[in-house]
């Protein structure tokens, strides 16, 4: 680990020949974060969440490391593209209504063998069959379990609204429906506990809320572990040859991997370590993905203005969805302007040491969404850019 000041100096030296705005990935930090995910997984394979990476070169890099296996994709078009690019195990994490994509999948044996689609409703099977356009390849299917914590007889729900399937009987019945239907085969089960994996439990300056989150997450983990084991037993009674049971995310890798019923865990954000993953008691990583905005104005004492920077993340709107000025340390947004579409004023004493053309380095709130703002990532090793690789957007791919 190096100091923030030393990191800033490295990044400035490495990119001195480039014009900002620009985005970098620190490969030393990226690889260290990857190794930590593998360590936390305790011997179970880690499936990489592509939405948190959105760069084929970095997907290839992480999958070349021991302990990683397979991709968790986010749209069918992306899944097909990745499979056509040579990735052999792609799990689509969300249901799709992409009829052209299903026709392509059903008509190509190589694609059909590489891609697994998500299903939680028989109506999705109907849509796939209507989209086949003569294609007869067997479609690999993963069933999704709703992981939300339900309290007080269902009056309180904690967790994302995903699958409608919560209990062993419901999952087993859908498995039977799929298995009885020509052209489909159940190969996996997924249960993503976002309210545990994606919610920090060590909020700065908020000890009571942090404790409440830890209590909630402890209860959610215990409830889900018991229910997930029951669901897996029920589905295996219908599909004894089930290939995988996927769970977890960056924030819950070690807890989920410890469950006997789980065969693999998913993670992606932990590779880049965006700001939303700073506040966890269970792990610490190194910021690996950054973007730099150039100083273009000095409006007064203690103020500089950088070009652009208004890159909010998805989710419920709030200050935690904004990028954070990272280097030099001590800068903050002007509350009247925030992160701007074309210009962003930054306040703080470090502003007085910044000159026109200097860089301010930011961290995005989320991981892969940074790549929707940049066509390429400059890969930094030490104080040099050793490669420049395209993001999905740089390859002309804008899936969502």
DAMO-V33630 format. One record per residue. RES is the residue in one small letter. PSI is psi in whole degrees, 0 to 359 (none if undefined). BURIAL is b if it has 16 or more other C-alpha atoms within 10 Angstrom, else e. Layout:
res = [RES,RES]
psi = [PSI,PSI]
burial = [BURIAL,BURIAL]
This chain:
res = [x,x,x,x,x,x,x,x,x,x,x,x,x,x,x,x,x,x,x,x,x,x,x,x,x,x,x,x,x,x,x,x,x,x,x,x,x,x,x,x,x,x,x,x,x,x,x,x,x,x,x,x,x,x,x,x,x,x,x,x,x,x,x,x,x,x,x,x,x,x,x,x,x,x,x,x,x,x,x,x,x,x,x,x,x,x,x,x,x,x,x,x,x,x,x,x,x,x,x,x,x,x,x,x,x,x,x,x,x,x,x,x,x,x,x,x,x,x,x,x,x,x,x,x,x,x,x,x,x,x,x,x,x,x,x,x,x,x,x,x,x,x,x,x,x,x,x,x,x,x,x,x,x,x,x,x,x,x,x,x,x,x,x,x,x,x,x,x,x,x,x,x,x,x,x,x,x,x,x,x,x,x,x,x,x,x,x,x,x,x,x,x,x,x,x,x,x,x,x,x,x,x,x,x,x,x,x,x,x,x,x,x,x,x,x,x,x,x,x,x,x,x,x,x,x,x,x,x,x,x,x,x,x,x,x,x,x,x,x,x,x,x,x,x,x,x,x,x,x,x,x,x,x,x,x,x,x,x,x,x,x,x,x,x,x,x,x,x,x,x,x,x,x,x,x,x,x,x,x,x,x,x,x,x,x,x,x,x,x,x,x,x,x,x,x,x,x,x,x,x,x,x,x,x,x,x,x,x,x,x,x,x,x,x,x,x,x,x,x,x,x,x,x,x,x,x,x,x,x,x,x,x,x,x,x,x,x,x,x,x,x,x,x,x,x,x,x,x,x,x,x,x,x,x,x,x,x,x,x,x,x,x,x,x,x,x,x,x,x,x,x,x,x,x,x,x,x,x,x,x,x,x,x,x,x,x,x,x,x,x,x,x,x,x,x,x,x,x,x,x]
psi = [136,166,156,320,319,322,317,316,319,312,322,316,316,327,14,332,359,151,137,156,148,164,143,158,123,108,328,316,318,311,322,320,320,315,324,322,317,317,315,333,347,37,349,144,147,121,130,126,108,332,338,0,306,42,117,322,322,331,316,321,313,324,343,350,139,139,345,142,118,164,142,109,176,347,160,321,318,317,313,316,316,318,320,336,356,357,127,353,95,117,116,119,355,147,154,154,26,93,320,321,318,323,318,318,315,344,1,112,326,315,317,328,337,335,134,131,158,136,135,15,134,333,332,326,319,315,317,316,320,335,352,328,43,347,136,7,145,133,126,133,137,136,145,134,133,126,356,145,124,126,156,51,28,359,336,130,132,112,163,151,98,251,147,358,120,332,163,319,318,317,319,321,318,323,318,318,315,314,330,345,127,139,7,151,129,126,345,169,136,143,103,114,73,331,348,312,333,15,117,146,17,70,128,127,9,68,323,317,321,317,320,320,317,320,315,314,324,315,319,318,316,314,315,320,316,315,321,319,319,318,317,318,317,318,322,334,332,321,81,333,20,128,323,154,113,141,176,185,180,318,352,21,309,323,316,318,335,345,129,327,339,132,342,156,158,146,151,314,329,347,317,332,72,175,332,349,22,333,60,140,343,343,162,135,189,128,123,331,124,158,150,135,139,144,124,346,156,83,339,187,132,20,134,158,129,159,125,208,353,76,71,151,163,167,183,128,139,171,331,353,357,152,158,129,126,311,130,152,148,359,152,162,152,119,340,342,328,209,116,159,316,329,149,109,140,136,155,156,329,340,329,345,0,136,163,128,343,162,145,129,133,157,135,156,323,179,280,339,337,323,347,351,349,141,342,157,131,121,121,130,119,241,33,145,116,348,156,123,150,146,176,312,323,337,10,21,113,85,324,none]
burial = [e,e,e,e,e,e,b,b,e,b,b,b,e,b,b,e,e,e,e,b,b,b,b,b,b,b,b,b,b,b,b,e,b,b,b,b,b,b,e,b,b,e,e,b,b,b,b,b,b,b,b,b,b,b,b,b,e,b,b,e,e,b,b,e,e,e,b,b,b,b,b,b,b,b,b,b,b,b,b,b,e,b,b,e,e,e,b,b,b,b,b,b,b,b,b,b,e,e,b,e,b,b,b,b,b,b,b,e,e,e,b,b,b,b,b,b,b,b,b,b,b,e,e,e,b,e,e,b,b,e,b,b,e,e,b,b,b,b,b,b,b,b,b,b,b,b,b,b,b,e,e,e,e,e,e,e,e,b,b,e,e,b,b,e,b,b,b,b,e,b,b,b,e,b,b,e,e,b,b,e,e,e,b,b,b,b,b,b,b,b,b,b,b,b,b,b,b,b,b,b,b,b,b,e,e,e,e,e,e,b,e,e,b,b,e,b,b,e,e,b,b,e,e,b,b,e,b,b,e,b,b,b,b,b,b,b,e,b,b,e,e,b,e,b,b,b,b,b,b,b,b,b,b,b,b,b,b,b,e,e,b,b,b,b,b,b,b,b,b,b,b,b,b,b,b,b,b,b,b,b,e,e,b,e,b,b,b,b,b,b,b,b,b,b,b,b,b,b,e,e,e,b,b,b,b,b,b,b,b,e,b,b,b,e,e,e,e,e,e,b,b,b,b,b,b,b,b,b,b,e,b,b,b,e,e,e,e,b,b,b,e,e,b,b,b,b,b,b,e,b,b,e,e,b,e,e,e,b,b,b,b,b,b,b,b,b,b,b,b,b,b,b,b,b,b,b,b,b,b,b,b,e,b,b,b,e,e,e,b,b,b,b,b,b,e,e,e,e,e,e]
